[in-house]
């Protein structure tokens, strides 16, 4: 097997998918271990603290790696959301809704799909997601505002969660 730097484009994309799924699995394993040892409420609190730290770090790394401008508004956020690890681990779409508005729709969520296959209720991720998504967006541009449209434990219907981002620089043509 060749070194990573010698892999073909197709193999690199395959490896990225493996990394994304492994990252998501590790996040889930960590959470379950914390929940088993400390209980759901404490595990949720620790998860929120971790996402509070991780989300802006991930955003900054994406900005730096891809040359996204500071205070780049919704156009920079649109690019960054498509480059998050979540974009490889889950199926999502980023949609321009109207001038000054962007929406992220999580179409397939690995965590929720696994729980549904096991006959479990959706994981109530909103308590953590209301920290992670705004922190990510604000690291791209502090002027961006984030609104949760729906996220478990809300009844979600089709898909899993939806987030609205408002700010500058997004014009629908």
Buried (B, 14 or more C-beta within 10 A) or exposed (E): EEEEEEBEEEEEEEEEEEEBBEBBBEBBEBBEEBBEEEEEEEBBBBBBEBBBEBBBEBBBEBBEEEEBEEEBBBBBBBBBBBBBBBBBBBBBBBEBEEEBBBBBBBEEBBBBEBBEEEEEEBBBBBBBBBBBBBBBBBBBBEBBEBBBEBBBEBEBEEBBBBBBBBBBBBEEE
